[in-house]
């Protein structure tokens, strides 16, 4: 049980850290991120709302008071990370953070259901 808790908290910390890093990048360097969005043919008006939702998603994943909102936060992270990984892959970028977060998402979600619910 202790091993599962350690894996859960490490995966959750990696996931939340990457999502918060991404959100702060969106807030601080909005013009640069909008340029990346344009290059990937995504609408630029998603940048600030996406950053806000990432922060709210991290809060819900860590807080876990509402199972329904926690499920939606994980679902949002999943779709965001799948699309980000695919976009970076097709653009020829490195897949570092989006792929690491996508990998960390699964143990965080499934072990979180086992340990915290």
JOWO-V613752 format. One record per pair of residues at least 12 apart in sequence whose ideal C-beta (glycine too) atoms are under 10 Angstrom apart, sorted by the first residue. I is the first residue (numbers start at 1). J is the second residue. D is the distance in Angstrom with one decimal. If there is no record, write none. Layout:
# JOWO-V613752
i:I j:J d:D
i:I j:J d:D
This chain:
# JOWO-V613752
i:1 j:114 d:9.5
i:1 j:115 d:8.1
i:4 j:107 d:8.9
i:4 j:110 d:9.9
i:4 j:111 d:5.6
i:4 j:114 d:6.8
i:4 j:115 d:6.3
i:5 j:111 d:8.0
i:5 j:114 d:9.7
i:5 j:115 d:5.9
i:5 j:116 d:9.6
i:6 j:111 d:9.8
i:7 j:107 d:5.6
i:7 j:108 d:9.0
i:7 j:111 d:6.1
i:7 j:115 d:9.6
i:8 j:107 d:6.5
i:8 j:108 d:6.5
i:8 j:109 d:9.5
i:8 j:110 d:8.8
i:8 j:111 d:3.8
i:8 j:112 d:5.9
i:8 j:113 d:9.8
i:8 j:114 d:8.0
i:8 j:115 d:5.4
i:8 j:116 d:7.9
i:9 j:108 d:8.8
i:9 j:111 d:9.0
i:9 j:112 d:9.5
i:9 j:115 d:9.0
i:10 j:104 d:8.1
i:10 j:107 d:8.3
i:10 j:108 d:9.0
i:11 j:101 d:9.8
i:11 j:103 d:8.3
i:11 j:104 d:4.4
i:11 j:105 d:7.8
i:11 j:106 d:7.9
i:11 j:107 d:4.1
i:11 j:108 d:4.2
i:11 j:109 d:8.8
i:11 j:110 d:9.5
i:11 j:111 d:7.1
i:11 j:112 d:8.7
i:12 j:58 d:9.5
i:12 j:61 d:6.6
i:12 j:62 d:7.4
i:12 j:104 d:7.6
i:12 j:105 d:9.4
i:12 j:107 d:8.4
i:12 j:108 d:4.4
i:12 j:109 d:9.1
i:12 j:111 d:8.5
i:12 j:112 d:6.8
i:12 j:116 d:9.6
i:13 j:62 d:9.6
i:13 j:104 d:8.5
i:13 j:108 d:8.8
i:14 j:97 d:9.7
i:14 j:100 d:6.5
i:14 j:101 d:7.0
i:14 j:103 d:8.5
i:14 j:104 d:4.2
i:14 j:105 d:9.3
i:14 j:107 d:9.4
i:14 j:108 d:8.0
i:15 j:57 d:9.6
i:15 j:58 d:8.3
i:15 j:61 d:7.3
i:15 j:74 d:9.2
i:15 j:77 d:7.0
i:15 j:81 d:8.9
i:15 j:100 d:8.8
i:15 j:101 d:5.5
i:15 j:102 d:8.9
i:15 j:103 d:9.2
i:15 j:104 d:4.4
i:15 j:105 d:5.6
i:15 j:106 d:9.6
i:15 j:107 d:9.1
i:15 j:108 d:5.1
i:15 j:109 d:9.0
i:16 j:54 d:9.6
i:16 j:57 d:8.7
i:16 j:58 d:4.7
i:16 j:59 d:9.3
i:16 j:61 d:6.2
i:16 j:62 d:6.5
i:16 j:77 d:9.5
i:16 j:101 d:9.2
i:16 j:104 d:9.0
i:16 j:108 d:8.4
i:17 j:58 d:8.9
i:17 j:97 d:9.6
i:17 j:100 d:9.8
i:17 j:101 d:8.7
i:17 j:104 d:9.1
i:18 j:54 d:9.5
i:18 j:58 d:9.8
i:18 j:77 d:9.7
i:18 j:81 d:8.8
i:18 j:96 d:9.5
i:18 j:97 d:5.2
i:18 j:98 d:8.0
i:18 j:100 d:6.5
i:18 j:101 d:4.1
i:18 j:102 d:9.5
i:18 j:104 d:7.5
i:18 j:105 d:9.7
i:19 j:51 d:9.7
i:19 j:53 d:9.7
i:19 j:54 d:4.8
i:19 j:55 d:8.0
i:19 j:57 d:6.5
i:19 j:58 d:5.3
i:19 j:61 d:8.5
i:19 j:73 d:9.6
i:19 j:76 d:9.9
i:19 j:77 d:6.6
i:19 j:80 d:8.3
i:19 j:81 d:8.8
i:19 j:97 d:9.6
i:19 j:101 d:6.7
i:19 j:104 d:9.9
i:19 j:105 d:9.7
i:20 j:51 d:9.8
i:20 j:54 d:7.3
i:20 j:55 d:6.9
i:20 j:57 d:9.8
i:20 j:58 d:5.7
i:21 j:54 d:9.6
i:21 j:97 d:7.3
i:21 j:101 d:9.5
i:22 j:50 d:8.7
i:22 j:51 d:7.5
i:22 j:54 d:6.1
i:22 j:55 d:9.9
i:22 j:80 d:8.8
i:22 j:81 d:9.7
i:22 j:84 d:8.3
i:22 j:97 d:7.2
i:22 j:98 d:8.4
i:22 j:101 d:8.2
i:23 j:48 d:9.9
i:23 j:50 d:8.1
i:23 j:51 d:4.3
i:23 j:52 d:7.7
i:23 j:53 d:8.6
i:23 j:54 d:4.1
i:23 j:55 d:5.0
i:23 j:56 d:9.5
i:23 j:57 d:9.1
i:23 j:58 d:7.8
i:24 j:51 d:7.8
i:24 j:54 d:9.4
i:24 j:55 d:8.8
i:25 j:47 d:10.0
i:25 j:51 d:8.1
i:25 j:97 d:9.9
i:26 j:46 d:9.5
i:26 j:47 d:5.4
i:26 j:48 d:6.8
i:26 j:49 d:9.6
i:26 j:50 d:6.5
i:26 j:51 d:3.5
i:26 j:52 d:8.8
i:26 j:54 d:7.7
i:26 j:55 d:9.7
i:27 j:47 d:8.9
i:27 j:48 d:7.4
i:27 j:51 d:5.4
i:27 j:52 d:8.7
i:27 j:54 d:9.9
i:27 j:55 d:8.9
i:28 j:51 d:9.6
i:29 j:47 d:9.7
i:30 j:44 d:8.9
i:30 j:47 d:5.8
i:30 j:48 d:6.8
i:30 j:51 d:8.5
i:31 j:44 d:9.4
i:31 j:47 d:9.3
i:32 j:47 d:9.9
i:33 j:46 d:9.7
i:33 j:47 d:5.2
i:33 j:48 d:9.4
i:33 j:50 d:9.1
i:33 j:51 d:8.4
i:34 j:46 d:9.3
i:34 j:47 d:5.6
i:34 j:48 d:9.6
i:36 j:87 d:8.8
i:36 j:88 d:9.4
i:36 j:91 d:8.5
i:36 j:93 d:8.8
i:37 j:50 d:9.3
i:37 j:87 d:9.1
i:39 j:87 d:9.3
i:39 j:91 d:6.8
i:39 j:93 d:9.8
i:40 j:83 d:9.4
i:40 j:84 d:9.3
i:40 j:86 d:9.7
i:40 j:87 d:4.7
i:40 j:88 d:8.3
i:40 j:90 d:8.1
i:40 j:91 d:5.8
i:40 j:93 d:9.3
i:41 j:87 d:8.8
i:41 j:91 d:9.8
i:42 j:83 d:8.5
i:42 j:84 d:9.8
i:42 j:87 d:7.3
i:50 j:76 d:9.4
i:50 j:80 d:7.2
i:50 j:84 d:9.9
i:53 j:72 d:10.0
i:53 j:73 d:8.7
i:53 j:76 d:6.3
i:53 j:77 d:9.5
i:53 j:80 d:8.3
i:54 j:73 d:9.5
i:54 j:76 d:8.3
i:54 j:77 d:8.0
i:54 j:80 d:7.4
i:56 j:69 d:8.9
i:56 j:72 d:9.9
i:56 j:73 d:7.5
i:56 j:76 d:9.0
i:57 j:69 d:9.2
i:57 j:70 d:9.2
i:57 j:72 d:8.3
i:57 j:73 d:4.0
i:57 j:74 d:8.0
i:57 j:75 d:9.4
i:57 j:76 d:5.5
i:57 j:77 d:5.7
i:57 j:80 d:8.5
i:58 j:73 d:7.8
i:58 j:77 d:8.9
i:59 j:73 d:8.2
i:60 j:72 d:7.6
i:60 j:73 d:4.0
i:60 j:74 d:8.6
i:60 j:76 d:9.3
i:60 j:77 d:9.9
i:61 j:73 d:5.3
i:61 j:74 d:6.9
i:61 j:77 d:7.7
i:61 j:105 d:9.7
i:61 j:108 d:7.3
i:61 j:109 d:8.8
i:61 j:112 d:7.7
i:64 j:112 d:7.5
i:64 j:116 d:5.7
i:64 j:117 d:7.9
i:67 j:113 d:9.1
i:67 j:116 d:9.8
i:67 j:117 d:6.8
i:70 j:109 d:9.2
i:70 j:112 d:8.0
i:70 j:113 d:9.3
i:70 j:116 d:9.0
i:70 j:117 d:8.8
i:71 j:109 d:8.9
i:71 j:113 d:9.4
i:73 j:109 d:9.8
i:74 j:105 d:7.0
i:74 j:106 d:9.7
i:74 j:108 d:7.8
i:74 j:109 d:5.0
i:74 j:110 d:9.9
i:74 j:112 d:8.3
i:74 j:113 d:9.6
i:75 j:109 d:9.4
i:77 j:101 d:7.5
i:77 j:102 d:8.6
i:77 j:104 d:9.7
i:77 j:105 d:5.8
i:77 j:108 d:9.0
i:77 j:109 d:8.7
i:78 j:101 d:10.0
i:78 j:102 d:7.7
i:78 j:105 d:6.1
i:78 j:106 d:9.0
i:78 j:109 d:8.2
i:80 j:98 d:8.7
i:80 j:101 d:8.9
i:80 j:102 d:9.4
i:80 j:105 d:9.9
i:81 j:97 d:9.4
i:81 j:98 d:5.6
i:81 j:99 d:8.2
i:81 j:100 d:9.5
i:81 j:101 d:5.3
i:81 j:102 d:4.2
i:81 j:103 d:9.3
i:81 j:104 d:9.4
i:81 j:105 d:6.4
i:82 j:98 d:8.8
i:82 j:102 d:6.8
i:82 j:105 d:9.6
i:83 j:98 d:9.0
i:84 j:97 d:8.6
i:84 j:98 d:4.2
i:84 j:99 d:9.1
i:84 j:101 d:8.4
i:84 j:102 d:8.3
i:85 j:97 d:9.5
i:85 j:98 d:4.5
i:85 j:99 d:5.5
i:85 j:100 d:9.9
i:85 j:101 d:8.7
i:85 j:102 d:5.8
i:85 j:103 d:10.0
i:86 j:98 d:9.0
